[in-house]
């Protein structure tokens, strides 16, 4: 089944690390498909809060805005520390 054909799941409460990883994967893929540099665009969004850094292709802009930017940054730092500094 194509990722775009999946039914969305509504969760109550704070997003899990898995949720955040899926969001980054989805947004990263959508940005690449549109020819953008995903890292630059995601960094621009995280630093500025301006959602126009993220394409609306495949609803990526809506998806990334479902989670507070501070939680996204927290997960990025946690993953970096766990995978690069150990």
SVG drawing of the C-alpha trace seen along z (x, -y; Angstrom):
<svg xmlns="http://www.w3.org/2000/svg" viewBox="-8 -33 39 35">
<polyline fill="none" stroke="black" stroke-width="0.4" points="0.0,0.0 1.3,-3.4 2.0,-5.7 -0.4,-8.3 -3.3,-5.7 -3.0,-4.9 -5.7,-6.0 -4.6,-8.6 -4.5,-7.7 -5.7,-10.2 -3.7,-10.1 -4.5,-11.8 -1.5,-13.1 2.1,-13.8 3.6,-12.4 6.0,-9.5 9.5,-9.4 8.2,-7.0 5.5,-9.6 8.2,-12.3 10.5,-10.0 7.6,-9.2 6.9,-12.9 10.5,-13.7 10.6,-10.8 7.4,-12.0 8.4,-15.6 11.9,-14.8 10.5,-12.6 8.1,-15.2 10.8,-17.9 13.1,-15.7 10.3,-14.8 9.8,-18.5 13.6,-19.1 14.3,-21.0 17.2,-20.4 15.3,-18.8 17.9,-19.6 18.0,-23.3 14.2,-23.5 13.6,-21.7 16.2,-23.8 14.6,-26.9 11.3,-25.9 12.6,-24.8 14.5,-28.1 12.0,-30.5 8.6,-28.8 7.7,-29.8 5.7,-26.9 6.4,-28.0 9.8,-26.4 8.0,-23.1 6.2,-22.2 2.5,-21.5 3.2,-18.5 1.8,-15.3 0.5,-17.5 4.0,-17.8 3.3,-21.3 0.2,-20.1 2.0,-17.0 5.0,-18.9 2.8,-21.4 1.0,-18.7 4.0,-18.7 5.4,-21.6 8.7,-22.7 10.4,-22.4 9.4,-18.7 10.9,-18.2 14.1,-19.9 14.3,-17.9 13.9,-14.6 16.6,-15.6 19.1,-16.4 18.2,-13.2 18.7,-11.1 22.0,-12.8 23.3,-12.4 22.2,-8.7 23.7,-7.8 26.8,-10.1 28.1,-10.7 27.9,-7.2"/>
</svg>
